[in-house]
Amino acid sequence: MKKRVWNFEAIGLFLVFLSLLFVGYEIRQNTILASAQALRDLAELGQGELLLVAQSEELSELIDKGLVDFSALSQSEQRRYIHYVYSIWNTYEVAYRFHLKGVLNEVDLRPWAESMCKDYENDGHLLSDGYISLDAAFLDFLESRC
């Protein structure tokens, strides 16, 4: 009878290789899960702002007035309008940062970018007049995109 000689080094190397494949797979799954969670959080941010307007007739009227003539708003109304608009722009900036990190691909960014450009047309003066301050790279992105 012949005895089989096992090459334990080769077996060990193969097992290490398999474990590295498994770790790589787990990292990929965790990255996909984190991206999905980030997108869900971003959607919730946007939906929260829309819901706020839908539930408050007063805020809705304030936004309508601000879009028509910001300077016609009282100081208190201007402050409230600016806070609301800032929350929108903050959400847009989060979407932009997710895009930079690869969480939001170009296709997923497109509807956000379309909304950004529409709002930039309406409220861009608040950015240029210094009422709202955003990251310079994000502003460059807006100017190149819109």
N, C-alpha and C positions, 0 to 999 in steps of 0.2 A: 504494500500500500504506500502510495506517495502522499507525503504530507504537503498540504498547501501552505505556502508562506504568504502571509498577509503583509502588504505594504501599508503599515499604519500611517506613515507620513503622507502618502497619497490620499488615503481615506480622510485623514484629518484636514488636508488641504481642500479636498472636495467639500467637506462639511462646512469649512469656513467660507468657501465660495457660496454655498447654498444659503448660509446665514446672512451673508452680505446682500444677496439677491432679495431675501425676505425683508431685511432692513430697508433696502431701497424701495421695495413695494410699499411698505408701511409708511415711509416718508411721503411717497407720492399720494397715498390715500389721505394722509393727514393734511397735505397741502390742498388737495381738492376739497376736503371738508372745511378747512379754514377759509378758502375762497368762497365757498357757498355761504358760509356763515356771514362773511363780510358783505356779500351782495345782499343777503337778507336784511342785515342791519341797515345798509344804505337805503334799501327800499322802504323799510319801516320809518326811517328819518323823513324821506320824501312824503310818504303817506301821512305821517303825523302832521306835517305842515299843511298839506291839502285838507286834511280833516279839520284842522283848526279853523281854516277859512270857511269851510262848508258849515261848520257849526256856529259860527259867530257872524251874524248879519252886520254887526257894528264893524268888525275887522274887514269884512268883505267890502263894505262901503268905504272904509278908510283907504283900502288898497285901490279901489276905483278912483277915488279922489286924488290919491297920490300919483297914480299913473297919468292922470289928466294934467294936473298942475301941482307939483310938489311944493312950490313956493306959496300956494294958496292955503296950505295946511297950517294950523296953529302950531306953536312950538311943541306942545304936548303930542299933537298928532304926528308931527314930523318925527319925533323921537320914537313913537310906537311904530310908525311906518319903517323907519330905518332899522329898528330891531327885527321886525319881521323880514325885511329884505336881507338883512345880514344873515339871518338863520337860513334863508334859502341859499345864499352864496356860500355859506359855510358847508352846507350839504353838497353843493356843486364842487367845492374844493376837495371834499372827502372823495367824491367820485373821481376827480382828477388824480388824486394821490393813489387811489386804488389802481387806476390805469397805469401810472408810473411803475407801480410795484408788480404789475402783471396780473393782478387780481381781476381787473375789469379789462377785457380785451376790446379791440376797436369796435367790433359789432355791438357789444354790450354798452360801450360808451356813447355810441351814436345818438340814441334818444336823449341821453343826458346832455350831450353837446348841443343838440337842437334846442332844448329848453334853455340852456345857458345862453345861446346866441339870441334867442327871443327876449329873454330877460335882460340881456346886455343892451339890446336896443332900447328897452323901456327904462331901465334903471342904471345904465352905464354912467350917467351923469353923477350919480351918487358916489361911484368909484372915483371918477376923475376930479370931482369937487372935494374929495377927502372925507366925505361922511362915513364911508366904509373903507377899511383898509384890508387888502388881501395880499397874499404872497406874490412877489414880483414874478416868479416863474409861472404861476397860475394866470396872472394878468397877461403875460406874454402869450401863453397858450390861448387865452380868450381872443386876443387881438389877431393872432394868426389864424384862428379857427373861424372867427365871426367876420 
